[in-house]
Amino acid sequence: MSKLAELPTATSMSLSLDFIGMGEALTYSFTPITVSESSNPWFKELGAAPSLNDRGTIAFWVYYQDSSKALYTANNGSRNLLADRTSSGAKFFLVAGDPIINNQDTVAVYGELERGGEAILTFNGESFTPIADSKTSFFCFPSSVAINDNGTVVFVAELDTGNRGIFKSNGGYTKQIAELPAKDYFSIYDPMITRVAINNPGTVAFTYWEFVDFLPGYSALYINDSIDPIADNIDKFDRFTNLAINDEGKVVFCADLASGNEGIFLYDGNEIIEIANNNEGSYFQDFSLSNPAINNQGTVAFFAEQSFSDDNSYQGIFTGSNPETDKVIAVGDDLLGSKVKKLSFSGKGLNNLGQIAFYAELENGTKGFFLANPRLKSISEPVSVFSLLTMVADGLNVKRSQGNII
């Protein structure tokens, strides 16, 4: 039995909050956003984990029963098709990487297109805008892409000239903000595996890799075009993978360590703070840690997976290193009248309300997308419902639909 399955979790489908109490722990209630029941499936399997905005809308892509791909948004049971093989102009042959949605419901995504080539695209409703296209001066793109609420998209690309870099675009003007090393053709590695993130003020965070011959060389984590990295692999760290940034410029990231382990870390603008690790003796020993997310309140969430020799794995979503107080949901937990068999979580699956979007497959054959709603299990002193909602609204300063207030 996995350690994840032994932990208690909230399984109520209610959206109510317990506002009066004496502790500080959070628990979660769960709401289905859109599901595919085994008796009447509308999709076959997951294509990419969902991203989430402050309206409670998710963006995701799935495989249909015929194995073709489709890109969707969904909210509270309703689905909106953005693109599939029947779409005009943006027929997807293959979509790679997580689609990212901002608070204006605009979705940015990398796609390989049926007409040939690949592109960075944004979708708003039923229309789409090509941000960068391999039919122009760009040669190719990795799948990492990000978008902020102003509609600025950041992505990684190689130009026809062979120049590689981090680019920022609003759909009209495109600017290169950082250079990446050229490919070493004697190496099996490619530095184009860079990951990017952008916040609303326009600050870009990205990973940097260099490979020499057949071995990884210099690896670092940067903000904008700063000469000095946030962190590099000179000492404690080895390689940097996924990352996210909030509007205060705080960066959460996943890193392989020189010790051979890995961890989730937070750069708060001054120092690097460890959130969780899989060191020997820790709860997450033998787990892989990935997909860190951070919101404007400083809440961090991440994905943890424990694999076994029989090809089974136990997965969970956590907000910290304490499995008793920081678990959101895990394999073996009750959900929608069944038990969770499989999970998937994106580094953009956490919003400023503290809600967490995830994909789950259940033991009864149901699969779909769900919203974890934070509930105050208890607080240090009595506070009125109105006071708490006022504090949340002042801290978020975002538009919310009535259905998203929990």
SVG drawing of the C-alpha trace seen along z (x, -y; Angstrom):
<svg xmlns="http://www.w3.org/2000/svg" viewBox="-23 -45 55 51">
<polyline fill="none" stroke="black" stroke-width="0.4" points="0.0,0.0 1.4,-3.4 1.9,-6.0 -0.3,-8.3 -3.3,-6.0 -3.0,-5.8 -3.6,-9.6 -7.0,-11.1 -8.5,-13.6 -11.8,-15.6 -14.2,-14.0 -17.3,-16.2 -18.8,-17.6 -20.0,-20.7 -18.5,-24.1 -19.1,-25.5 -16.4,-26.7 -15.9,-26.1 -15.1,-29.6 -14.9,-29.1 -12.3,-27.1 -9.0,-27.0 -6.5,-25.3 -5.0,-26.4 -5.1,-23.3 -6.7,-23.4 -8.9,-20.6 -10.5,-20.4 -13.8,-19.7 -14.0,-18.5 -16.2,-19.6 -16.3,-17.8 -15.6,-20.3 -16.2,-17.9 -16.1,-14.1 -16.3,-11.1 -18.3,-8.3 -17.4,-4.7 -20.9,-4.1 -20.9,-7.1 -17.3,-8.3 -16.8,-11.5 -13.0,-11.2 -10.5,-8.3 -7.6,-9.6 -5.7,-12.7 -3.5,-14.7 -2.3,-17.3 -3.0,-18.2 -5.3,-21.2 -4.3,-24.7 -6.6,-26.9 -7.5,-30.6 -9.2,-32.7 -12.6,-32.3 -12.5,-28.5 -12.0,-27.8 -9.6,-25.1 -7.8,-24.5 -6.8,-21.0 -6.5,-18.7 -7.6,-15.1 -7.6,-12.2 -11.0,-11.2 -12.0,-7.6 -10.5,-7.5 -7.1,-8.8 -7.4,-12.2 -6.7,-15.2 -8.8,-18.1 -8.2,-21.3 -10.9,-22.5 -11.8,-24.9 -14.4,-24.0 -16.1,-25.5 -18.8,-24.1 -19.8,-21.2 -19.8,-23.2 -17.2,-22.6 -15.9,-24.8 -14.1,-23.2 -11.1,-25.3 -9.5,-23.1 -9.5,-19.5 -9.1,-17.8 -12.3,-19.5 -11.3,-23.0 -10.8,-25.7 -7.2,-26.8 -5.8,-25.3 -6.3,-21.6 -4.0,-19.9 -1.9,-16.9 -0.3,-16.8 -0.4,-19.0 2.5,-18.8 2.9,-20.4 0.3,-21.9 -2.1,-24.6 -2.0,-27.7 -5.0,-29.8 -5.0,-33.4 -7.8,-35.3 -9.3,-36.6 -9.9,-33.0 -7.2,-33.2 -5.3,-30.0 -1.7,-29.8 -0.4,-26.5 2.3,-24.9 1.0,-22.7 2.0,-20.8 -0.5,-21.5 -2.2,-19.3 -1.2,-21.8 2.4,-21.3 4.8,-23.0 4.4,-24.0 3.3,-27.2 2.7,-29.0 -1.0,-29.9 -3.5,-31.7 -7.2,-30.9 -10.0,-33.2 -13.4,-31.7 -13.6,-30.2 -10.9,-32.3 -7.2,-31.8 -4.1,-34.0 -0.7,-32.7 2.0,-34.2 4.9,-32.5 5.0,-30.1 7.7,-27.8 6.5,-29.0 8.1,-32.4 11.5,-33.2 11.1,-30.6 12.4,-27.1 11.1,-25.1 9.7,-25.4 9.8,-23.2 6.5,-22.8 7.1,-25.2 4.9,-28.3 3.4,-30.8 0.9,-33.7 0.0,-36.5 -3.3,-38.4 -2.1,-41.2 -1.9,-38.6 1.9,-38.6 3.2,-35.2 6.7,-33.9 8.1,-30.9 11.4,-29.2 12.3,-29.0 15.1,-28.4 15.3,-30.7 16.1,-29.8 19.5,-31.4 20.2,-28.8 19.9,-31.4 18.1,-30.1 16.5,-32.1 13.6,-33.1 11.0,-35.3 8.2,-37.5 5.2,-38.5 1.8,-40.1 0.8,-38.7 2.2,-41.7 5.7,-42.7 8.1,-39.9 11.2,-40.5 14.0,-38.2 14.8,-38.6 17.6,-36.0 19.9,-33.8 20.3,-30.1 23.3,-28.0 23.5,-26.5 22.9,-22.7 26.0,-20.6 25.6,-18.1 28.0,-15.7 25.6,-15.4 22.5,-13.4 21.2,-16.2 19.5,-19.4 19.4,-22.7 15.9,-23.4 14.3,-21.7 14.3,-25.1 11.1,-25.9 9.6,-29.4 7.1,-31.3 5.8,-34.9 3.9,-37.0 1.5,-39.9 4.2,-42.6 6.0,-40.9 8.9,-39.3 10.1,-36.1 11.7,-33.2 13.4,-30.5 15.8,-27.5 19.1,-27.4 21.0,-24.3 24.3,-23.7 25.5,-20.4 29.1,-19.5 29.7,-16.4 27.5,-13.7 27.4,-15.3 25.2,-18.0 27.3,-21.1 26.1,-24.4 22.6,-24.6 20.9,-27.7 17.7,-29.5 17.3,-33.1 14.9,-36.0 14.6,-38.2 18.0,-39.0 19.8,-39.2 23.5,-38.4 23.4,-36.7 21.2,-33.6 18.9,-32.9 20.6,-29.6 23.0,-27.4 24.7,-24.0 28.0,-25.2 27.2,-23.9 24.0,-22.3 22.0,-22.0 22.5,-19.8 19.7,-20.6 16.6,-22.7 13.3,-21.5 9.8,-22.9 9.1,-26.4 6.4,-29.0 6.4,-32.7 3.8,-34.8 3.2,-38.6 5.6,-39.4 8.4,-37.8 8.6,-34.7 9.8,-31.7 9.0,-28.1 11.0,-25.4 11.9,-21.8 15.6,-20.8 17.8,-17.7 20.4,-18.0 24.1,-17.2 23.4,-14.6 21.3,-12.6 18.0,-13.6 15.5,-16.2 13.4,-18.9 10.9,-21.7 12.3,-25.2 11.1,-28.7 13.1,-31.8 11.4,-34.7 13.4,-37.5 16.3,-37.2 17.0,-33.6 16.1,-30.1 13.8,-28.2 13.3,-24.4 9.6,-23.3 10.0,-19.6 12.6,-16.9 12.9,-13.2 16.0,-12.8 16.5,-9.5 14.3,-9.5 11.8,-12.1 8.2,-11.3 8.8,-11.7 11.8,-9.3 11.5,-7.2 9.0,-9.7 9.7,-11.9 8.6,-15.5 7.5,-17.7 5.2,-20.5 5.5,-23.1 2.9,-25.9 2.6,-29.2 -0.1,-31.8 -0.1,-35.4 -0.7,-34.5 2.5,-32.4 0.7,-29.1 2.8,-26.4 1.5,-23.1 3.3,-20.2 3.0,-16.7 4.5,-13.6 4.7,-10.1 6.0,-6.8 6.5,-4.1 6.7,-0.3 8.2,2.6 4.7,3.9 4.3,0.7 1.8,-0.7 2.3,-4.1 0.9,-6.1 0.5,-9.8 -0.6,-12.8 -0.9,-16.6 0.7,-18.4 1.1,-22.0 4.1,-21.3 6.2,-18.6 3.8,-17.5 1.7,-14.7 -0.9,-14.9 -1.7,-18.6 -0.4,-19.4 -2.0,-16.6 -4.7,-17.8 -5.7,-14.4 -3.9,-11.1 -4.4,-7.7 -6.7,-5.7 -8.8,-8.6 -12.6,-8.8 -13.9,-10.9 -17.3,-11.1 -18.5,-7.9 -15.4,-5.9 -11.7,-5.9 -8.8,-7.6 -6.7,-5.3 -4.6,-7.9 -3.8,-11.6 -2.3,-14.4 -1.4,-17.9 0.0,-20.9 2.3,-23.6 -0.5,-26.1 -3.2,-24.2 -3.3,-26.5 -5.2,-29.8 -5.3,-32.8 -8.3,-31.5 -6.2,-28.5 -8.2,-26.2 -6.4,-23.3 -7.4,-21.8 -6.4,-18.2 -7.2,-15.2 -8.3,-11.9 -9.2,-8.4 -11.4,-6.5 -11.7,-2.8 -15.3,-2.7 -14.0,-3.8 -15.0,-7.4 -12.2,-9.9 -12.3,-13.7 -11.2,-17.0 -11.9,-18.2 -11.5,-21.3 -10.2,-21.1 -11.7,-23.9 -9.8,-24.9 -11.8,-24.9 -10.6,-26.3 -10.8,-23.3 -10.3,-25.8 -8.7,-29.1 -7.0,-30.7 -9.9,-32.9 -13.5,-33.5 -13.9,-35.5 -17.1,-36.4 -17.8,-35.0 -18.0,-38.6 -14.6,-39.5 -12.9,-36.4 -14.5,-37.1 -13.4,-40.7 -9.8,-39.7 -9.7,-37.3 -11.2,-39.8 -8.7,-42.5 -5.8,-40.1 -6.8,-38.8 -8.2,-41.9 -9.4,-39.7 -12.8,-39.3 -14.6,-36.2 -17.9,-34.8 -20.4,-34.0 -20.0,-30.3 -16.4,-30.5 -16.8,-32.0 -16.4,-29.2"/>
</svg>
